[in-house]
Amino acid sequence: MYFDRFDIAEAWYLALCDCHGGQSSPSYARLSRMSSYFKPSPLLSIESLTDNGREIYDAACKRILAGM
C-alpha cells in the first residue's frame, strides 16, 4: 500500500458507502462530510479501483466494521 490521494478518497468513499451502520452511525456522518468535498465518478465501483485502492478499501472496511 502506498500514498495516493485519489486511491484513498475513492477507496474510503466506497468503504463508507458499503459498511456504514445506518444514519445514526459515525461512519455515516463521515460519509456525509466526505460528500461535501468528494464527488465520485458515476462509474466508480470496487472493480474500478486500482490494486492499491483495493488494498486501502479492504483495510478501511475492516476498520469501519471494527468500530474504528
Secondary structure per residue as TSV (DSSP state, phi and psi in degrees):
chain	resnum	aa	ss	phi	psi
A	1	M	-	360.0	135.9
A	2	Y	-	-135.9	165.3
A	3	F	-	-78.7	120.6
A	4	D	-	-147.9	110.8
A	5	R	H	-59.1	-31.3
A	6	F	H	-73.0	-41.6
A	7	D	H	-60.3	-42.8
A	8	I	H	-63.6	-48.1
A	9	A	H	-63.0	-46.4
A	10	E	H	-64.4	-44.9
A	11	A	H	-65.3	-45.2
A	12	W	H	-67.7	-36.8
A	13	Y	H	-60.2	-48.8
A	14	L	H	-64.9	-40.5
A	15	A	H	-63.0	-43.4
A	16	L	H	-66.2	-37.7
A	17	C	H	-64.5	-41.7
A	18	D	H	-81.1	-28.3
A	19	C	H	-119.3	4.6
A	20	H	-	-66.1	157.0
A	21	G	-	-99.2	26.6
A	22	G	-	105.9	172.3
A	23	Q	T	-64.3	-20.8
A	24	S	T	-95.5	4.0
A	25	S	S	-86.0	152.4
A	26	P	H	-60.9	-33.8
A	27	S	H	-69.3	-30.7
A	28	Y	H	-70.0	-39.4
A	29	A	H	-62.4	-39.4
A	30	R	H	-65.7	-40.6
A	31	L	H	-61.6	-41.4
A	32	S	H	-63.7	-42.4
A	33	R	H	-64.9	-41.5
A	34	M	H	-63.8	-34.9
A	35	S	T	-65.1	-17.4
A	36	S	T	-76.3	-22.1
A	37	Y	T	-124.1	-9.2
A	38	F	-	-120.9	117.8
A	39	K	-	-112.9	99.3
A	40	P	-	-72.9	159.0
A	41	S	-	-65.8	145.0
A	42	P	T	-62.0	-19.0
A	43	L	T	-91.3	1.1
A	44	L	-	-65.7	128.4
A	45	S	-	-153.2	171.8
A	46	I	G	-60.8	-37.0
A	47	E	G	-68.1	-25.3
A	48	S	G	-86.2	-6.1
A	49	L	S	-69.8	150.2
A	50	T	-	-71.5	171.9
A	51	D	H	-60.3	-41.2
A	52	N	H	-63.9	-43.4
A	53	G	H	-61.3	-37.4
A	54	R	H	-66.1	-39.3
A	55	E	H	-63.6	-42.8
A	56	I	H	-64.4	-42.4
A	57	Y	H	-59.4	-47.7
A	58	D	H	-60.8	-44.1
A	59	A	H	-66.1	-39.0
A	60	A	H	-65.7	-41.8
A	61	C	H	-61.7	-44.0
A	62	K	H	-60.4	-42.2
A	63	R	H	-66.9	-41.5
A	64	I	H	-65.7	-46.3
A	65	L	H	-68.9	-23.6
A	66	A	T	-83.2	-3.9
A	67	G	T	94.1	14.2
A	68	M	-	51.8	360.0
